[in-house]
Amino acid sequence: MRLSNSFSGALRTFAYFMSSGSHYMLKGVDYLSLYGSDPSAIEQAYAIFANVLEFDEYGQVLNATHAQRRATDYVRSYCDSSFRVEPPFEEWEVALHEPPPLKDVI
């Protein structure tokens, strides 16, 4: 089984705007420096994005904008301590799940 084209497109789009420094939800936030200075903040943003995504029975992404909003709100709050995420994150949204094994199983 492979992830859907819908998921691939959602991830690709989010990755592009995050890594290019042009994410429209982060206008005015200097977050590109986090890639070199604090990559764990970027890791957390991607974890939130992945954890929040929802799919229909065909693997179509249903809430890409909401997932991006939650992830970018994290980045904004990380860069600006006066910004408050509403609603506050729930544990399942910020969970960092176990990485895959270093060696492929196939």
Buried (B, 14 or more C-beta within 10 A) or exposed (E): EEEBEBBEEBBEEBEEBBEEEEBEBBEEBEBBEBEEEBEEBBEBBBBBBBBBBEBEEEBEBEBBEEBBBBBBBBBBBBBEEEBEEEEEBEEEBBEEEEEEEEEEEE
